[in-house]
Amino acid sequence: MRNRLALTLAGIALAILVAGGSALAHHAFSAEFDATKPVALRGTITKMEWINPHAWLHIDVTNEDGTVDAWMIEAGPPGALVRRGWRRDSVTPGIEVLVEGYQ
C-alpha cells in the first residue's frame, strides 16, 4: 500500500514537472518576441476575436504614405481579460487605439 502511494505521488509529481516545463516554453517572451524591437501602432480596431487560448485584436494602421497595414495583436486569454475588467463590448470596431509592444 505504501509503495503504491509513493508511485502514485511520484507519477503526479512527474506529470506536473513535464506539464510545467511545456507551459513555460509556450509562454516564453523571448521565443515569440524581440525585446530590442519595440513597436507603437496607432490605428482603428476592425475586429476583436474572443477565442482561446489567446484573444486577438485586429487593427488597421494608416502609414505616412496613405497605405493601410492590417495588424493582428495577440492579447491574453479571454478569461484573464474579463478578470481585468474587459468585456466583449469593451473593444469594438471603429475605436482608435494606440498599442505598444514588441515584434
N, C-alpha and C positions, 0 to 999 in steps of 0.2 A: 504494500500500500504506500509506504514511504517513497520507494523508488518510482512508483507510478506518478505520484505528486511531483517529485523532483523532475522527472522527464517532462511532465506537462508544463511546469513553470519554465523549464529551460526552453521548451518549444515556443512558449508565448514570448519569452524574452528575445529569442532569435527572430521571431516574426516582427516584433517591434523594431529591432535594430535594422532589419532589412528594409522594412517599410519606411522607417525614419530616414534612412540614407537616400532612398529614391525621392522622398518628398523634398529633402534639402537640395538634391541635384536638380529637381524640376524647377525649383524656385530660386536658383542661384542667379543673382543680379548679373554677375559678370558673364554668365553663359548666354544671356539674351541681349544685354545692353552694353554699350561702351561709355564708361563714365567720363571719358575725355571728349565726348561728342554731345554736349547739351544742345537742346533744340527748344525754341519757343515758337508755337504755332498760334496765330490769331486767325480764327475762321468762324464759319457758320455751321452749326450742327445740322446734319442731314438725316441722321438715324442713330438710335441707341438700341443696341441688342442686349437684352437681359437674359443671357444664356450662361450655363455652367460649362467649364469651370471658371471662366472669366467673362465679364461683360465687355462689350466693345462699343466705343464711341466713334462715330464716323463724322468727319468734318471736311468741309471744302475750304481751302486756303487760296485766296487770290494773291498771285505774285505781282511784283512791281510792273511786269510787262503786260498784265491783264489776264494772263493764263491762269487756270484754276487747277490745283492739285487736290486730289481726294486722299485723305489720310484716315487710317484706322488706328485708334489708340486703345491699347489693352488696359482695361480697368480691373478692379478687384472682383472677387466673386460676388454675385448678386446679394447673397445673404450678408456679406460683410458691408456692402454699400448700404443696405437697409439699416443695419445696426449703427451706421454712421449718420443716419438721418435722411438718406436718399430715398426717393420714391420713384416709381415708374414715370410719373408725370413731372419729376423734378427737372429732367433733361428732355426737352422736346425740340423737334426740328425748327430751325429759324433763329434759335438763340445764338448770339455772338459769344464766343468764348476765347480765352487765352489758355493754352495748355503748355505747360513746361515739363520737360522730361529729358530722356536720353534716347539716342538712336541705337 
